[in-house]
Structure formats: C-alpha cells, structure tokens
Amino acid sequence: MIQRTLIASAVSLVLLTACSEDNSVDTVSTDPTDGTDPINTEQRLRQFDNSDAFYTALREGLAQQNNGYDFAFAETADLAVAAPSIGGSAGGDVAESASASDSSQTGSSAATNDVTTTNVQEVGVDEQDRMKSDGEFLYVLDNQYDYGEPVFGIPVDTPEVASVSLLVDVLPVDGGTSAVSDSVAGLSIAPAPNVTTKVRILSLQTDAPDATPVTDLEVDLGGASADGMYLYKTDAKRSLILTSTSFPNYYSAWNDSAAFGQSRSLVTKLDVTDPSQSSVENTFQIDGQIISSRRIGNNLFLASRYYPAIRGIDRYSMTPEEYDAALENADLSQALPKMTHTADGTVTNLIDPAGCFVAAKPESTDYYYSPDIVTLAVVDLETLQLKDSECFLGATETLYATPNSVFLATTKWDYSGFPTLELEDSDTALTYVDPRVDTDIHQFSIEGSQLTYSGSGVVAGHLGWNPLRKPFRMSEKDGYLRVATFSDAQNDAVSPINVSVLKLAGDGDLTRVAQLPNANNPEHIGKPGEQLYASRYLGDRGYLVTFRQTDPLYVIDFSNPEDPKLAGELEIDGYSDYLQPIGENFLLGIGKDAVAAPEGFGDGFGALTQGVKLSLFNVADANNPYEVHSIVVGERGTEAVALQNHRAITVQTATDTHPTRIAFGIDVAGLADPRPTNEPSTWYQWNFTGLHGFEINTGDSPSIEKRGVMVVNSASNQLSSPYGYYGDDRSVIVGDSVYYVHGSSVYAANWSDLSNFTGPR
C-alpha cells in the first residue's frame, strides 16, 4: 500500500475561514458555568503602545506564516488535492434572506408612497445591491464581462493572477515579474475578464406601469467589476455609491494571504440628482479587498483585508533565512494600506499603526495571528473623506451591523491537539488532523462617525460556508448578542447546532452568559447530519431551520436572554432558506420541497429536492408552531434567486387596502403546478423564467395566494440562455405597479395582472 501523508500547515495553523466541510469532536462543554468556557481574555484584541510595537508584531506574524504556512507533501505522485469550496454543500448553505432581526418589521422598509426597498438584515442598516429605487427612478447596475482565452505561464504582476484558485503559491509578495512557479508549469489559467460597468437609470410611471430609460452611464472602474451600490439622498442631492474590486473572485484564494497584497478596491460616487446629467463625482481607492460594507445614515462602513506587499521581498524565491533577514531590514511603514483619492491624487494611510490591535495569542495553543491587516473604516458619504478607522492584525470574513455596533467574525480552524485519523482504501492511506473550529467575534461601538473597540468573544462552531448567510446567524438585542453556529461534531451525542448568548462584561470581554443545549435544557437543535438553513431573530424569539430529510423549524425563547429555552419544534417535508415575518403571528418560509431519498441516494443530504416551496407558519404560540398552508411551484430542477440571495426578494407590507405582497423570480422546471404522479428522482428540463407574485393572507383563513407571473423567457419562445442571469433578478413594487429587473432589462406590470406587462426596457 502506498502511504501518503498530508501535513496541514505545520499542523497548528488556524485557517482563516470556513473552507472545509469536515466535522470534528466537540470538546467544549455545553454548560457555561462549568469552568471550561474558553471565552475570556484570550480572545480580546490587544492594543499596541506605539507604531514600533505594531511593526514588531507584523514582522513576527509574517515570519511565522512564512515558516509554517505552506502545505507540505511527503509524496505527491498521483495525489489530487482539490481547492476547498467556500460555497457550501449542494443546497445546504445557499444565501439566506433576513429582515429586521430585532422586530417584527421587515428590513425591506416601505416608504410613504408604498415603495419597497432592498431587503436587508437590520432596519436602519442599508446593504449594497445591484438595484436601487426611490419610487421615482430605478437604478440598475450592469456588469458586462468579456472573457479572453486561457493563458500559460503568465507574469504574476498581471491581473490574470486574480483568477488563480489553487492550494499552491503563485504570487510573490512584492508583485514581481517572475513566471508562475514550476509546480504549476503548463497550467491553463483563465485570465481576468475585461469588465464594462454601466448604471442604467429609468424613470418609473406608476399610473400605467412602465419604465422609460433616461440614461445608460458607463463608469470607468479601471477594469474592476462593481460589486453593488447604495442610494444616498439628501434634500438637495441624490447620489449612487458604487463599490468595486480588482479581485472579484477573492474567495478562491482565501487561504493565500499574499494574494490580498495584489487587490485594490474602489468606492465611486455618482451624482444622479438630474439623471439625464449623471456623472462621476468622486472616487477613492483603498489597498486590499473590501470584505463587506454597510451604510448607516450618511456614513459608509467598510471592512477590508490587506496583506502587506513589501517591495524587494519574495517569499516564493527566498529561503526562510533570506526572507527573515530581508524582513528584519524592511521599512514596514511603506507597506501600510493606503487610501487614494483619484481626483487630486491625495494619498493617506488607511490606518494609524499606533492605534491598531492584534488578535491575542492564547497561551494554551500554538495558534498565531495572521499578518493580514483588517481595517474597519468609516467614510463620510458627503465628502468621501475618511472619518475614522480601527484595525487589527488577524482575519475576518463576516460583518454584522446594527445602528449602534459592528461585529466582525472570524472562523478559526485549529488542527493542534487532535488525534490523527486515517482513511484507507485498497490503494491509499491518507493521514490528516481533525480540526477544532470556533468563531471569534469582535465588537466595535458606533458613535456618529466614530468607532470604539468594545470587546471580543468566541463561540464553538462556525457560521457556515456562505458569505451572505453568515451575518444572519447573529442578532443583537438589549446588549445581548445571540449567535447560532454549526457544531464541529455530527453524532448522536452532540447537537448539530449551538446557540450562544454573549454580553459585554465590565472588563470589556464579550462573555458567554448562556448556551443551548445545556445541562438544564439538553434537547438537541437538529438531528445528526443536519445543517442550519434559515435563521431569524425577531424580538425575543429565534427561528432556526435545519434540514437533511425533513424540515425541522425550531423556536428559541430569548425572553430571558441568560436562560434561553427551546420552546417549540415542527417537522414538515422540505426546508426553508428564508423566513419572512407576516404580522405578529405568522412566518413565511421560502425554500424547497423534498422527499426522503432511497439509501445511498439524494442531493448530498439524504433527500431529493423538488420545486420551490412556500410555507405559512402560525407561530402565535411559541410552544406549538404549525403550518397552515403551503404551495409548491415547479418540479425537480426548479431554482429561485430567492434561495441564493435575500436581496432578490421583494416584500410589500400589508396596508388597509392589500395584504402582504411577496415577489421573486423563479426558473421553473417541468410544470409550474407539480403533477401528483411525477417521479421524485426525475430531473425536469427548464420550462420558463419569470417574476412570481404572491399574497399572504392572515385573516380567518390564512393562505398563500398566487397572483400571477411575468414570463420573460421560456423554452417555447427562448429569448436568452435560461440561466444567463441567474442570481441577478430583482424587483420593486411602487403602489400597485411592479417592476422586474432580469439581467439588464426591465419589465413592468400592475399587481392585479402580472401577465400583462410592458418591456423589455
């Protein structure tokens, strides 16, 4: 038998994000009072006394990473190593949607003229999206990509390297001109595409629903792609704020810190006060990758990750001794992330090194902090000037924000102190170390445009694999942070899902004050092998949906946040990716129908998914939730943008004249109304794509009512690729007028007759 041993990152490396679906044994007690709680001063960020202390810590982190970062192989012949996936398992961790987590309101707030806005996690905290509207105009962000031919042995200082997705090193820190290393010689690398970005502005007519194009403004982003935009209005002015990056596929290289020394991010402000005279007003560039952003009032909050690019130092061509010597003599003040305004060329440091922090090194482990510089910056949207920033050496991949606080979370995979496991077949024995996974959380308070570091804590488990879903695992209310995580174990003895409650202690530590399950409330949340799908926090309740073969809906009672309880549980077929509050007593679940799969079959989790399912739950009694009505759209193979991105769901709250309205795009496979005799394992062909409207009635006979479909593409009259715009569909409702954005085209109809629409515009 050929023995091959994979030594993972000097065994003790803490990987910076949830990039593996492996599960390990949960070693943390579920009783927060038994003395084993790891959430104390070891997690608190340590502030430097001066700039020299920061540079010393930065050198130490760079040196440790260089000496223990890379994967090593005892034998590499015939050993295939796949890059880890950030996207999660099939169907198991797609983007979740959520609205206001602290109230029964939806985050998609309605304006005075009944205009729906972006569906967000927290009321008062805006999120970027590809579509915005104020009811008068519609703004659509359109990126057009021109992909070139694959290239071989490209110079690494060219943009093409941004698309490399490997577990081998190909980027020199100083952005030199050496070719791709011999270990990937001959590798076919897809070059980064040429990107043309336009902002379409259309005037909305609501009496006879239609959209009139006003302008298509082409925005020069220097070859970068726009990730999203914000609409910012004052009494005298209307602006769009675009965020973009030169590293659009950064998750593919997440574990290669050096790749982030090559990335740059842009924030561009457009003046659209008079849409016909729209123009670029100002732009600034920051070194590094914007991981996430939020708008609160007139401030833009940006979390970014930057790896110090030190000129003259190349860890890929130097020996460890040469690297350490060069690092010792390097002027690290020249390697700080900078902010550059393109209008006048003004360059300022994005951070003050003397005011930075470092992730503390617990004495009980060999863990060392990452030398990445994480920055949380506040930018004034009036002037695009930097108002404040906080920074630390470490890592982060998740931003959750309320109007009063920002939380940065980091998944931490620790391979130290665990027994070696072996997987054997007739040819190969693979030895690896089973990891322990925790999530560090750092809290920063907001006072106007100023940030203050408040404290840090840690919870067992991780927030999942999908970047859009991770923030919704967290919710702050009345000073308590509620967090739902995947357990790092999957067996009968351990709950798949942990719920933790954290609170700032007097010494500034974000300390765990409660957890479920615990000794007094030992009931598991979920069954072995299940994953966490939808999660919503509404007032004093939390709603969690797990899934493997059925859809358990769990209700958590947080009325006493220091003694939460599992109040109720409901099992139905299928699962919900998204939970929308409907009034005070109902929840709408949007997900997939599913049936149990024969042994050894299924979509990766023991079930055969079917069409898109909408379920209406009565949750008036937390101890007894039940489903009052459900409908299924399409058959196996049907997909919906709503299952991938919460911002694709439009919610118009109920008024005296109409019930709650829900709209989202669906790619229907098979028949829209599933045939009762269909074969669950049959994968049906795409039939049509369109915006579906639903009304949610909560009176004497609660129900979900179909209101029609705008069919914009079909197999019988195919106008474009059926999945060419997958993930981009958006809609807005203004009064009774509905506008559907599919790709770059806009369609309009009256809510009462969605099939009678105008467009494309």
Sequence and secondary structure as in RCSB ss.txt:
>XXXX:A:sequence
MIQRTLIASAVSLVLLTACSEDNSVDTVSTDPTDGTDPINTEQRLRQFDNSDAFYTALREGLAQQNNGYDFAFAE
TADLAVAAPSIGGSAGGDVAESASASDSSQTGSSAATNDVTTTNVQEVGVDEQDRMKSDGEFLYVLDNQYDYGEP
VFGIPVDTPEVASVSLLVDVLPVDGGTSAVSDSVAGLSIAPAPNVTTKVRILSLQTDAPDATPVTDLEVDLGGAS
ADGMYLYKTDAKRSLILTSTSFPNYYSAWNDSAAFGQSRSLVTKLDVTDPSQSSVENTFQIDGQIISSRRIGNNL
FLASRYYPAIRGIDRYSMTPEEYDAALENADLSQALPKMTHTADGTVTNLIDPAGCFVAAKPESTDYYYSPDIVT
LAVVDLETLQLKDSECFLGATETLYATPNSVFLATTKWDYSGFPTLELEDSDTALTYVDPRVDTDIHQFSIEGSQ
LTYSGSGVVAGHLGWNPLRKPFRMSEKDGYLRVATFSDAQNDAVSPINVSVLKLAGDGDLTRVAQLPNANNPEHI
GKPGEQLYASRYLGDRGYLVTFRQTDPLYVIDFSNPEDPKLAGELEIDGYSDYLQPIGENFLLGIGKDAVAAPEG
FGDGFGALTQGVKLSLFNVADANNPYEVHSIVVGERGTEAVALQNHRAITVQTATDTHPTRIAFGIDVAGLADPR
PTNEPSTWYQWNFTGLHGFEINTGDSPSIEKRGVMVVNSASNQLSSPYGYYGDDRSVIVGDSVYYVHGSSVYAAN
WSDLSNFTGPR
>XXXX:A:secstr
 EEEEEE TTTT EESS          S S TTSS    SGGGSEEE SSHHHHHHHHHHHHHHHHHH S EES 
 TT       SS STTTS   B   SSSSS SS B TT BB    SBTTBB  BSEEE SSEEEEEEEEEE    
EES BTTSGGGGG   SS    TT    BS GGGTT EE    EEEEEEEEEEEETTTTEEEEEEEEEE  TT E
EEEEEEEE SS EEEEEEEES TTGGGGTT GGGGGS EEEEEEEE SSGGG EEEEEEEEESEEEEEEEETTEE
EEEEEE    TT  TTTS HHHHHHHHHH  GGGGS EEEETTT  EEESS GGG EEE   TTS       EEE
EEEEETTT  EEEEEEEES   EEEE SSEEEEEEEEEE TT  EEEEE SSEEEEEE  EEEEEEEEEEEETTE
EEEEEEEEEESB  S TTTGGGGEEEETTEEEEEEE S  STTS SEEEEEEEE TTS EEEEEEES SSS   S
S TT EEEEEEEETTEEEEEEESSEEEEEEEE SSTTS EEEEEEEEESEEEEEEEETTTEEEEEEEEEEE  TT
 SSSSSEEEEEEEEEEEE SSTTS EEEEEEEES TT EEGGGT GGG EEE   SS  EEEEEEEEEES SS  
TT  TT    EEEEEEEEEEEE SSS EEEEEEEEEEEETTB  S TTTTTT  EEEEETTEEEEEETTEEEEEE
TTEEEEEE   
